[in-house]
Amino acid sequence: MYLGFRNKDYVVLEEDYKQVSDKFTLTTDDGTYGNNGFAINYLKEDLNKETIDQIYACGPLPMLKAVKELAKEKNIPCQISLEERMGCGIGVCLGCAVKISAGDQTVYGHVCKAGPVFDANMVEI
C-alpha cells in the first residue's frame, strides 16, 4: 500500500492501513512525515524490484492519470476510483459524466451509476 498526503497535517488512518497491508509506504509531498515526495515514485522504485499483480488507486485526477500511465507502461491491470461530484447520485444531472472508451468509440458514463471504480484503460482522464 502506498499512501501519499500533502503534509503531516493531512495524514489519516495510518494505523488502520498498516494493519491491512503487508507492505506499507507513507509519503508526504513536503517530507514533513514519512517518506519525502509522491507515493507513485516509491511505487515506481518497487516495480523495478518486484512484481505487482494489480493496482488500485484513488485520489486527485493528476495522480490517477500518472498511475494509469505507469500501469499501462508496465502492463499491470489497474482500477481507479473517481471522485467526481455527484449532484443527484442517479445519473440524471450529468454532473459526474466522464469519457469512457467503448470499443472503438468514446461514450459518456456516469461515475454515480457506472462507477465509481473503473478499469483505468476505459476512462479518459
Order of alpha helices (4+ residues) and beta strands (2+ residues): beta-alpha-beta-beta-alpha-beta-alpha-beta-beta-beta-alpha-beta
